[in-house]
């Protein structure tokens, strides 16, 4: 009995550490790729705001929910236009494929106002949702599974959006531990863009981060996430009405995942992530995601399976 108790305790201690970390590795706008930087290792100028840790942001009230762990303003502001295609490439903390496959991807934008985005304080941002995607239309898997398989995620900017500087907040929420309150893992990223054109679309309502989510929202606390027939409810506001009325993005209808490929028009590459892998020392509000050997987990942990094992231990 004592050995069984020790085994159960070991398994419980292992639970928080079986999930991998990750970050936004690059963004491509109309085929031009901008490399990001390995967290806490700036090496190239980029429009992607640098974070200092590959750990997830934990807790809906965490101030890092805006742009990621201690995100810093980026040096570049990338050019874009209404209707531009924006593709996001995610990587694990050791430079491999994104390690999660359960949960939604959501995209928000915020105007930087009269300030260029390289000088804009994201804590003052007023965000509006432009895209969200969860499970595939046939319900077989989450779209996030495609990211785990090495694909990029693309959406199109609203074709009627007002010109100006904007932050694009693209976020993955990993739900493998969200069967209990506080278990959801947030991976927000912010990319600085300057949109041209002469559109007049603007949001009627906006939200703040933190503030847009609660730890008990149906899309954040998901005790039935692995149950057959589970229906997901997206957290946060609805997609902005001016976006839904355009032929641009909205509810994933015009979004897609694509095989990762290098673009000939890419800006200078960053240091290869595997050669400068960031440390994963935890910061306040972050969660560990290593296995017991210090390696990044590639497969999702399913808590309900563990409970069945434990129930058979007499």
C-alpha positions as CSV (number, residue, x, y, z in Angstrom):
1,X,0.0,0.0,0.0
2,X,2.8,2.3,0.9
3,X,4.5,1.8,-2.5
4,X,1.2,2.5,-4.3
5,X,0.8,5.7,-2.3
6,X,4.3,6.8,-3.3
7,X,3.6,6.0,-6.9
8,X,0.4,8.1,-6.8
9,X,2.3,11.0,-5.2
10,X,4.9,10.7,-7.9
11,X,2.3,10.8,-10.6
12,X,0.6,13.8,-9.1
13,X,3.9,15.6,-8.9
14,X,4.5,14.8,-12.5
15,X,1.2,16.2,-13.8
16,X,2.2,19.9,-13.9
17,X,5.4,19.1,-15.7
18,X,4.3,17.0,-18.7
19,X,3.3,19.9,-20.9
20,X,5.7,21.7,-23.2
21,X,6.4,25.4,-23.5
22,X,6.6,27.5,-26.7
23,X,6.6,30.9,-28.4
24,X,5.8,32.6,-31.7
25,X,8.8,31.9,-33.9
26,X,7.9,34.0,-36.9
27,X,5.2,35.9,-38.7
28,X,4.7,36.2,-42.4
29,X,2.6,39.1,-44.0
30,X,1.7,38.6,-47.6
31,X,4.6,36.1,-47.9
32,X,7.3,38.2,-46.3
33,X,8.6,36.5,-43.2
34,X,9.8,38.2,-40.1
35,X,11.7,36.1,-37.7
36,X,11.0,36.4,-34.0
37,X,13.6,36.0,-31.2
38,X,14.2,33.1,-28.9
39,X,12.8,34.3,-25.6
40,X,15.2,36.3,-23.5
41,X,17.8,36.1,-26.4
42,X,17.3,39.1,-28.7
43,X,19.4,38.7,-31.9
44,X,17.5,40.3,-34.7
45,X,15.2,43.3,-35.2
46,X,11.7,42.0,-35.4
47,X,8.1,43.3,-35.3
48,X,7.3,40.5,-32.8
49,X,7.6,41.6,-29.2
50,X,10.2,39.7,-27.3
51,X,9.2,37.7,-24.2
52,X,11.6,36.5,-21.6
53,X,10.3,33.0,-20.8
54,X,8.9,30.1,-22.7
55,X,6.6,29.2,-19.8
56,X,2.8,29.8,-20.3
57,X,1.1,32.7,-18.7
58,X,-1.1,31.4,-15.9
59,X,-4.2,33.1,-14.5
60,X,-6.7,35.4,-16.2
61,X,-5.7,38.3,-14.1
62,X,-2.0,38.0,-14.9
63,X,-0.6,41.3,-16.3
64,X,1.5,39.3,-18.8
65,X,-1.7,38.2,-20.5
66,X,-1.5,41.2,-22.8
67,X,1.6,40.2,-24.9
68,X,3.4,37.4,-23.1
69,X,5.9,37.0,-20.3
70,X,7.4,40.4,-19.6
71,X,7.1,41.3,-23.3
72,X,9.2,44.2,-24.6
73,X,8.4,46.6,-27.4
74,X,9.9,45.4,-30.7
75,X,12.2,47.4,-33.0
76,X,10.2,47.0,-36.2
77,X,6.7,47.8,-37.4
78,X,5.8,45.6,-40.3
79,X,3.9,46.9,-43.3
80,X,0.5,45.4,-44.1
81,X,-2.7,46.3,-45.9
82,X,-6.4,45.6,-45.5
83,X,-6.9,42.0,-46.7
84,X,-3.3,41.0,-46.1
85,X,-2.7,37.4,-45.1
86,X,-0.9,37.0,-41.8
87,X,0.7,33.6,-41.0
88,X,1.9,32.6,-37.6
89,X,4.6,30.0,-37.0
90,X,4.9,28.6,-33.4
91,X,7.7,26.5,-31.9
92,X,8.4,24.7,-28.7
93,X,10.9,26.0,-26.3
94,X,13.7,23.8,-27.7
95,X,13.0,24.9,-31.3
96,X,10.9,21.9,-32.4
97,X,7.3,21.6,-33.2
98,X,4.6,23.3,-31.1
99,X,3.9,20.8,-28.3
100,X,0.2,21.1,-27.6
101,X,-2.9,20.0,-29.5
102,X,-5.9,20.9,-27.3
103,X,-7.5,24.3,-27.2
104,X,-8.4,27.4,-29.3
105,X,-6.4,30.0,-31.1
106,X,-7.7,33.6,-30.9
107,X,-6.5,36.8,-32.6
108,X,-7.1,40.3,-31.4
109,X,-6.0,43.7,-32.6
110,X,-5.5,47.1,-30.9
111,X,-4.9,50.5,-32.4
112,X,-1.7,52.1,-31.2
113,X,-3.4,55.5,-31.7
114,X,-1.2,58.5,-32.3
115,X,1.8,56.5,-31.1
116,X,3.9,54.2,-33.4
117,X,3.6,50.7,-32.1
118,X,7.3,50.4,-31.3
119,X,6.7,52.9,-28.6
120,X,3.2,51.9,-27.5
121,X,2.5,50.5,-24.0
122,X,0.4,47.4,-24.4
123,X,-1.1,47.7,-20.9
124,X,-3.1,50.6,-22.4
125,X,-4.3,48.7,-25.4
126,X,-8.0,48.4,-26.2
127,X,-8.5,45.1,-28.0
128,X,-11.1,43.8,-30.4
129,X,-11.3,40.2,-31.6
130,X,-10.8,39.6,-35.3
131,X,-10.5,35.8,-35.5
132,X,-11.1,32.6,-33.4
133,X,-10.8,28.9,-34.2
134,X,-11.3,25.9,-32.1
135,X,-12.1,22.4,-33.3
136,X,-12.1,21.4,-36.9
137,X,-15.5,21.4,-38.7
138,X,-15.8,17.7,-38.5
139,X,-15.0,17.7,-34.8
140,X,-12.2,15.2,-35.2
141,X,-9.5,17.4,-33.6
142,X,-8.6,20.9,-32.7
143,X,-7.0,23.1,-35.3
144,X,-4.2,23.5,-32.8
145,X,-3.2,19.9,-33.8
146,X,-2.1,21.2,-37.2
147,X,0.3,23.6,-35.4
148,X,1.6,20.6,-33.4
149,X,2.2,18.9,-36.8
150,X,4.4,21.8,-38.0
151,X,1.9,23.9,-39.9
152,X,1.4,27.7,-39.7
153,X,-1.9,29.4,-38.9
154,X,-3.1,32.1,-41.2
155,X,-5.9,34.7,-41.2
156,X,-6.7,37.7,-43.3
157,X,-6.8,41.3,-42.0
158,X,-10.2,42.9,-42.3
159,X,-10.5,44.4,-45.7
160,X,-12.2,47.6,-44.4
161,X,-10.0,48.3,-41.4
162,X,-8.9,51.9,-40.8
163,X,-5.2,52.6,-41.6
164,X,-2.7,53.1,-38.8
165,X,-0.4,51.3,-36.4
166,X,-1.8,48.2,-34.7
167,X,-0.8,45.4,-32.4
168,X,-1.9,41.9,-33.5
169,X,-2.3,39.7,-30.4
170,X,-2.3,36.1,-31.6
171,X,-2.9,33.7,-28.7
172,X,-2.9,30.0,-28.2
173,X,-4.8,28.6,-25.1
174,X,-3.7,25.1,-24.1
175,X,-6.5,23.3,-22.2
176,X,-4.9,20.0,-21.3
177,X,-4.8,21.0,-17.6
178,X,-8.0,23.2,-17.7
179,X,-10.1,20.5,-16.1
180,X,-9.6,22.5,-12.9
181,X,-9.7,26.2,-12.2
182,X,-6.4,28.0,-13.0
183,X,-5.1,25.1,-15.2
184,X,-5.5,26.9,-18.6
185,X,-2.2,27.9,-20.2
186,X,-2.1,31.1,-22.2
187,X,0.5,31.8,-24.9
188,X,-0.1,35.4,-26.1
189,X,2.1,37.1,-28.6
190,X,2.1,40.6,-30.0
191,X,3.2,41.7,-33.5
192,X,3.5,45.4,-34.5
193,X,2.1,46.3,-37.9
194,X,1.3,49.5,-39.9
195,X,-1.8,49.1,-42.1
196,X,-2.2,51.2,-45.2
197,X,-5.3,51.8,-47.3
198,X,-8.3,54.0,-46.8
199,X,-10.7,51.8,-44.9
200,X,-13.1,53.1,-42.2
201,X,-13.8,50.0,-40.2
202,X,-13.4,50.4,-36.4
203,X,-14.7,48.5,-33.4
204,X,-17.7,49.6,-31.4
205,X,-16.5,47.9,-28.3
206,X,-13.1,46.8,-26.9
207,X,-11.7,44.8,-24.0
208,X,-8.5,44.9,-21.9
209,X,-5.9,42.3,-21.0
210,X,-6.1,41.3,-18.3
211,X,-9.8,41.8,-17.9
212,X,-11.3,40.1,-20.9
213,X,-11.2,36.6,-19.4
214,X,-12.1,35.0,-16.1
215,X,-10.6,31.8,-14.8
216,X,-14.1,30.3,-14.6
217,X,-15.2,31.3,-18.1
218,X,-16.6,28.2,-20.0
219,X,-13.8,28.5,-22.5
220,X,-11.1,28.8,-19.8
221,X,-12.3,26.2,-17.3
222,X,-13.2,23.1,-19.3
223,X,-13.7,20.0,-17.0
224,X,-15.3,18.1,-19.9
225,X,-12.7,19.0,-22.6
226,X,-11.9,15.3,-23.2
227,X,-15.4,14.0,-23.0
228,X,-17.1,12.8,-26.3
229,X,-19.5,15.4,-27.6
230,X,-17.8,18.3,-25.8
231,X,-18.9,21.6,-27.3
232,X,-16.4,24.5,-26.9
233,X,-17.4,28.0,-26.0
234,X,-14.9,30.7,-27.0
235,X,-13.8,33.1,-24.2
236,X,-13.8,36.8,-24.5
237,X,-15.9,39.1,-26.7
238,X,-17.6,38.3,-30.0
239,X,-15.7,39.1,-33.2
240,X,-16.0,42.8,-33.9
241,X,-19.0,43.6,-35.9
242,X,-17.1,45.5,-38.6
243,X,-14.8,42.5,-39.0
244,X,-17.7,40.0,-39.3
245,X,-19.2,42.2,-42.0
246,X,-16.1,42.3,-44.1
247,X,-14.6,39.7,-46.4
248,X,-11.6,39.4,-44.1
249,X,-11.2,37.1,-41.1
250,X,-13.9,36.1,-38.7
251,X,-14.6,32.9,-36.7
252,X,-12.0,31.0,-38.6
253,X,-14.0,31.0,-41.7
254,X,-11.3,32.5,-43.9
255,X,-8.4,31.2,-41.7
256,X,-6.2,28.2,-42.6
257,X,-3.3,26.1,-41.6
258,X,-0.5,25.7,-44.0
259,X,2.7,23.6,-44.3
260,X,5.6,25.6,-42.9
261,X,7.9,26.9,-45.7
262,X,10.6,29.5,-45.7
263,X,9.9,32.6,-47.7
264,X,12.4,34.0,-50.2
265,X,11.6,37.5,-49.0
266,X,12.3,36.8,-45.4
267,X,14.2,39.2,-43.2
268,X,17.5,38.1,-41.7
269,X,17.1,34.9,-39.7
270,X,17.4,34.8,-36.0
271,X,19.7,32.5,-34.1
272,X,18.6,28.9,-34.5
273,X,16.4,28.3,-31.4
274,X,18.1,24.9,-30.6
275,X,21.5,26.6,-30.4
276,X,20.2,29.2,-27.9
277,X,17.4,27.5,-26.1
278,X,16.1,29.7,-23.4
279,X,16.0,28.6,-19.8
280,X,12.7,27.7,-18.3
281,X,13.1,29.1,-14.9
282,X,9.7,29.9,-13.6
283,X,8.5,33.4,-13.1
284,X,5.5,34.5,-11.1
285,X,2.3,33.3,-12.7
286,X,4.0,30.8,-15.0
287,X,3.8,27.0,-15.0
288,X,6.4,24.3,-15.5
289,X,6.2,22.1,-18.6
290,X,9.1,19.6,-18.5
291,X,8.9,15.9,-18.0
292,X,10.9,14.3,-15.2
293,X,14.0,14.0,-17.4
294,X,14.0,17.8,-18.2
295,X,12.7,17.2,-21.8
296,X,9.7,19.0,-23.4
297,X,6.7,16.8,-23.6
298,X,5.3,16.4,-27.1
299,X,2.0,14.6,-26.3
300,X,-0.9,16.0,-24.4
301,X,-1.6,14.8,-20.9
302,X,-5.1,13.7,-20.3
303,X,-6.0,13.9,-16.6
304,X,-9.0,11.6,-16.8
305,X,-6.8,8.7,-17.9
306,X,-4.7,9.1,-14.9
307,X,-7.7,9.0,-12.6
308,X,-8.7,5.6,-14.1
309,X,-5.3,4.2,-13.4
310,X,-5.4,5.5,-9.9
311,X,-8.8,4.0,-9.2
312,X,-7.4,0.6,-10.1
313,X,-4.6,0.8,-7.5
314,X,-5.8,-1.0,-4.4
